Amino acid sequence: MPSKRRNNGRSSHGRGHTAIVRCSNCSRSVPKDKVIKRFQVRNIVDDSSQRDLREASVYATFMLPKLYMKMLYCVSCAIHGRIVRVRNKKLRASPEGRIYVRPNFGGKGAGNSFAVCEFLFFLLMFFVCFLFLFLCVCC
């Protein structure tokens, strides 16, 4: 019978059995090599509370510690929570499809790529004008 994926959805090459872990979302038992792993780094408090703490603090340069969590998702929760996406057969088989780039759902850096390109364009134009003026003055 043909298999859907090259690795059959697991990364246990040469191992018969792997440990069982629990999904962070629904507590389903999932083999450790099949689980989708994401490392999440968050601030302990939100930005507004962080600003209040900074204003009330005696120390000028006190940095609040961050919260480091390794999230383990079963396949169902990862698809439902948009951690991973369903890919068609051609994309799964191609080398480009194996490299997964997480989509940015309006988070940091969303929509400002045009602004960055525009800034770089103006910077380049400024440099060209400056170079032109410099050459005119020197000659």
ZAMARGU-4260 file (C-alpha; in steps of 0.2 Angstrom, whole numbers, plus 5000, padded with zeros to 4 digits):
<rodrens>
0) 5000/5000/5000 | 5007/5017/4996 | 5012/5029/5010 | 5006/5047/5011 | 5023/5053/5017
5) 5041/5049/5015 | 5043/5047/5034 | 5025/5041/5037 | 5023/5056/5048 | 5036/5051/5061
10) 5055/5054/5063 | 5059/5037/5071 | 5071/5031/5058 | 5079/5015/5065 | 5069/5015/5081
15) 5055/5004/5084 | 5047/5013/5099 | 5048/5031/5106 | 5042/5038/5122 | 5024/5045/5123
20) 5021/5064/5127 | 5006/5074/5130 | 4999/5087/5118 | 5000/5104/5126 | 4983/5109/5120
25) 4972/5094/5122 | 4983/5081/5132 | 4982/5068/5119 | 4995/5055/5120 | 5007/5056/5105
30) 5023/5048/5101 | 5038/5060/5104 | 5044/5058/5086 | 5027/5062/5079 | 5023/5078/5089
35) 5025/5095/5082 | 5037/5105/5093 | 5037/5124/5094 | 5048/5134/5107 | 5038/5149/5113
40) 5047/5164/5121 | 5035/5176/5129 | 5036/5191/5141 | 5029/5186/5159 | 5018/5202/5159
45) 5010/5211/5145 | 5016/5228/5138 | 5005/5239/5148 | 5009/5231/5164 | 5027/5230/5160
50) 5027/5249/5158 | 5018/5252/5174 | 5031/5241/5183 | 5045/5250/5174 | 5038/5267/5180
55) 5036/5261/5198 | 5053/5252/5199 | 5068/5259/5209 | 5080/5252/5196 | 5082/5261/5180
60) 5088/5246/5169 | 5078/5231/5177 | 5074/5218/5164 | 5059/5207/5167 | 5063/5189/5164
65) 5055/5180/5149 | 5044/5164/5149 | 5052/5150/5139 | 5040/5136/5135 | 5042/5121/5123
70) 5025/5118/5116 | 5021/5100/5110 | 5006/5098/5099 | 4997/5083/5091 | 4994/5084/5073
75) 4975/5088/5075 | 4979/5103/5087 | 4993/5109/5076 | 4982/5110/5061 | 4967/5117/5070
80) 4978/5130/5079 | 4987/5135/5062 | 5004/5129/5068 | 5006/5119/5053 | 4996/5119/5036
85) 4989/5105/5025 | 5000/5104/5009 | 4995/5095/4993 | 5004/5080/4987 | 5016/5089/4975
90) 5022/5101/4988 | 5024/5087/5001 | 5035/5078/4989 | 5046/5093/4983 | 5061/5099/4992
95) 5053/5116/4994 | 5038/5109/5002 | 5049/5101/5016 | 5055/5118/5022 | 5041/5125/5032
100) 5039/5144/5034 | 5026/5149/5046 | 5014/5161/5040 | 5013/5178/5049 | 4995/5181/5054
105) 4996/5200/5057 | 5010/5198/5070 | 5027/5207/5071 | 5033/5213/5054 | 5016/5210/5045
110) 5013/5222/5031 | 5028/5233/5033 | 5038/5225/5020 | 5033/5239/5008 | 5038/5252/5020
115) 5055/5244/5022 | 5057/5243/5003 | 5052/5261/5001 | 5064/5266/5014 | 5078/5257/5006
120) 5074/5265/4989 | 5074/5282/4996 | 5091/5279/5005 | 5098/5273/4988 | 5092/5288/4979
125) 5099/5299/4993 | 5116/5290/4991 | 5116/5292/4972 | 5111/5311/4973 | 5125/5313/4986
130) 5138/5304/4975 | 5132/5315/4960 | 5135/5331/4969 | 5151/5325/4976 | 5158/5321/4958
135) 5151/5338/4952 | 5160/5348/4966 | 5177/5338/4963 | 5177/5340/4944
</rodrens>
